[in-house]
Amino acid sequence: MKTMKRRGAARFATAFLALGLALSVCPTTAQAQEEPAGESSGRPLDGYFGTATLAFLALFIVGKSARR
């Protein structure tokens, strides 16, 4: 039973990797948009705060599981 699971997982991983490589090679076009005059480009501090929160959470979970 375990060998069947390993084979299935290996096949899934191979297919997932192949799909990712195929999609990364496909040519895409970037469509630039003009920035509206007089408006700021957004609130970058929100993004920084969210990224720091996610990084702290990931480190906390890894540290918590390493203690066991």
Sequence and secondary structure as in RCSB ss.txt:
>XXXX:A:sequence
MKTMKRRGAARFATAFLALGLALSVCPTTAQAQEEPAGESSGRPLDGYFGTATLAFLALFIVGKSARR
>XXXX:A:secstr
 HHHHHHHHHHHHHHHHHHHHHHHHS          TT     HHHHHHHHHHHHHHHHHHHHHHHT 
